[in-house]
Structures are given as structure tokens and as C-alpha cells.
Amino acid sequence: MHALMLSDYVARWKTEDARALVLTTHGHFLVETGALRIGDSIPVLARDGFHTGEIDLGEVRARHLPMQERRVFLLEKRSGNVFSQQIGVGRTMNMDVCLMLSGISKFHAFFTQSAEGGLALTDNDSTNGTFVDGNRLVAHAPVQLGDGCEVRFATYAFRFMSTRRFAHLVDGLWEMSG
């Protein structure tokens, strides 16, 4: 699944097609935040590989993305893709959510339908970790996701959103732009 920019959703929000696309989607969205907090532990690339380091103020400022520049991924299974019960996240083109970024494993993590009806996220023993609300996931142990929680793959942060929350975000941004 290729990402659209948040600005694309906002620009087309008041057209019937764009609103219908979002409001009739029975799924979830990942909205890139780029936001990290001072003191967060992240993998840092050094000459001899990745090491755990802490975020400083300069890194937080460098990672901040203006709202309009954030990527949005609709969490859905691509037809014909492997692992039919999972929505895969990784840096290869055959992943449902392709993040071609340094520090992302080929098959980093995956989403599955949980018994509670929402989505659960599982780290696939990635090198640089998968985090939910700042907590590193144990490999192969699914974690139920709450609407609005922060999801991080290595050092890349996203907000997990229901269709309703995402529509509210886009509508608010459209109102501010008009």
C-alpha cells in the first residue's frame, strides 16, 4: 500500500468522492507524526551497526513534520499478497505497508484482527523494535491497539486512527485551510 499525503486528503475533503472514500472505509489509518520525545530510546546507526541511544532536542526538532507533509497509510490487505490474515509492515515492496526507510526490517511487524474486534500489532522479531505508546513490543506477542495510540517502527512514529478519528482530523484541517 502506497501512502497518500495528508494534504491530499485535506485538499479533496469536501468533494463527494473523497469524503465517501474515508467515511465508508471500515478500517484504520496510520498517520505519520515524525514526533519523538526527548529521552526516548531509539536505535542509532554507528559505524559498527545499530546501538540504543537517547533522543536529544535537536533530533526531536529534526523529526517534526508539519501536518500537511505527513504520510497516511490505509491499513488494508493488498490483494494477492502473502499471509492473508496479516497486514504486513516492512521495507520491501511486497509488504502491505511499505516503509523504505533505514532501520526498518524487511518484514518488521504485522497487524491482525484481534478477538476484541479491533486490530493487534505484532513485532516480527525486528532488529530495531516496534513500540506502542513508548513500550517496546516483545517479538511475536500481539498487542491490542487503542484508537489514537502512538505506533513506532524503529524511529518512525505514527498515530493509529479509526475511520471516525481520521475523518475528524481531516475535517478540522480542511476548516483551518479554508
C-alpha positions in Angstrom: 0.0 0.0 0.0 1.4 3.3 -1.0 0.9 6.3 1.2 -1.0 9.4 0.3 0.0 12.7 1.8 -2.4 14.2 4.5 -2.5 17.3 2.4 -4.1 15.2 -0.5 -6.9 14.2 1.8 -7.4 17.8 3.0 -7.4 19.3 -0.5 -10.1 17.0 -1.7 -12.0 16.7 1.6 -15.2 18.5 0.6 -15.6 16.6 -2.7 -18.2 13.8 -2.5 -15.7 11.2 -3.7 -13.1 12.0 -1.1 -15.5 12.1 1.9 -17.2 8.9 0.7 -13.8 7.1 0.4 -12.9 7.9 4.0 -16.3 7.6 5.7 -17.2 4.3 4.0 -13.9 2.7 4.9 -14.3 0.2 7.7 -10.7 0.2 8.6 -7.9 2.0 10.3 -5.3 4.5 9.3 -1.7 5.1 10.2 -0.8 8.8 10.1 2.9 9.7 10.2 3.8 12.1 13.1 7.5 12.2 13.0 7.3 13.2 16.6 9.6 11.7 19.2 10.1 12.8 22.8 13.4 13.9 24.4 14.8 10.9 26.2 13.1 8.2 24.0 15.3 5.3 23.4 15.9 4.6 19.7 18.3 2.7 17.6 21.2 4.9 16.4 23.3 3.9 13.4 27.0 3.9 14.1 29.9 2.6 12.0 29.7 -0.8 13.7 25.9 -1.2 13.4 22.9 -0.1 15.4 23.1 0.8 19.1 20.5 2.1 21.5 20.7 5.8 22.1 18.5 8.6 23.5 16.8 11.3 21.5 18.0 14.8 22.1 16.3 18.1 21.4 18.0 18.5 18.1 16.7 15.1 16.9 13.2 15.9 18.1 13.2 19.2 16.1 14.6 17.5 13.0 11.9 14.8 13.1 9.0 17.2 13.5 6.8 17.1 10.4 4.3 19.8 9.6 0.8 18.4 9.5 0.4 18.7 5.7 3.6 16.8 5.0 2.6 13.7 6.9 2.0 10.4 5.1 -1.2 8.4 5.6 -1.5 4.6 5.2 -4.9 2.9 5.0 -4.4 -0.4 6.8 -5.8 -2.9 4.4 -4.6 -6.2 2.9 -3.3 -5.9 -0.7 -5.0 -8.5 -3.0 -2.8 -11.4 -3.9 -0.3 -10.7 -1.1 1.0 -13.5 1.1 -0.1 -14.1 4.7 -3.8 -13.5 4.1 -4.6 -13.0 7.8 -2.0 -10.3 8.3 -1.3 -6.7 7.2 2.5 -6.7 6.9 4.8 -3.8 7.5 8.3 -3.7 6.2 10.8 -2.1 3.8 10.2 -4.5 0.8 7.7 -3.7 -2.0 5.6 -6.8 -1.3 4.6 -5.5 2.2 1.1 -4.1 2.6 2.6 -1.1 4.3 5.9 -0.4 2.7 8.3 1.8 4.7 11.5 2.1 2.7 13.4 3.7 5.5 16.7 2.9 7.3 16.2 0.9 10.4 13.1 -0.8 9.1 13.4 -4.6 8.7 12.2 -6.4 5.5 9.3 -7.8 7.4 9.2 -5.6 10.5 5.8 -6.2 12.0 2.2 -7.1 11.2 -1.4 -6.2 12.1 -4.0 -8.9 12.7 -7.7 -8.8 13.6 -8.0 -9.3 17.4 -10.6 -11.3 19.3 -12.0 -8.0 20.6 -12.8 -6.8 17.1 -10.0 -4.2 16.7 -6.5 -4.6 15.4 -3.5 -6.0 17.2 0.1 -5.3 16.3 2.9 -7.9 16.5 6.6 -7.3 16.2 8.2 -9.8 13.8 11.5 -10.0 15.7 12.6 -6.8 14.1 16.2 -5.5 14.7 15.2 -2.0 15.8 11.9 -2.8 17.5 8.2 -1.9 17.3 6.7 0.3 20.0 3.1 1.1 21.2 2.8 4.2 23.3 6.5 4.1 24.0 6.6 0.5 25.1 8.8 -1.9 23.1 6.8 -5.0 22.0 8.0 -8.5 22.7 8.6 -10.3 19.5 5.7 -12.5 18.3 3.4 -11.3 21.1 0.4 -9.4 19.7 -0.7 -6.1 21.5 -4.3 -4.7 21.1 -4.2 -1.2 19.7 -6.4 1.6 21.0 -7.8 4.4 18.8 -5.2 7.3 18.8 -2.3 5.3 20.2 1.2 6.0 19.0 2.9 3.3 17.0 6.6 3.4 16.2 8.5 1.2 13.8 12.2 1.7 14.8 12.5 5.5 14.9 9.4 6.3 12.8 6.3 7.4 14.6 2.7 7.1 13.5 -0.7 7.7 15.1 -3.1 4.8 14.8 -6.6 6.1 14.0 -10.1 4.8 13.4 -12.0 6.0 10.4 -14.0 8.4 12.6 -10.9 9.9 14.2 -9.2 10.3 10.9 -12.3 11.9 9.3 -12.4 14.3 12.2 -8.7 15.2 11.8 -9.1 15.8 8.0 -12.3 17.8 8.5 -10.6 20.1 11.1 -7.6 20.6 8.9 -9.9 21.5 5.9 -11.8 24.0 8.0 -8.5 25.6 9.1 -7.3 25.8 5.5 -10.4 27.5 4.2 
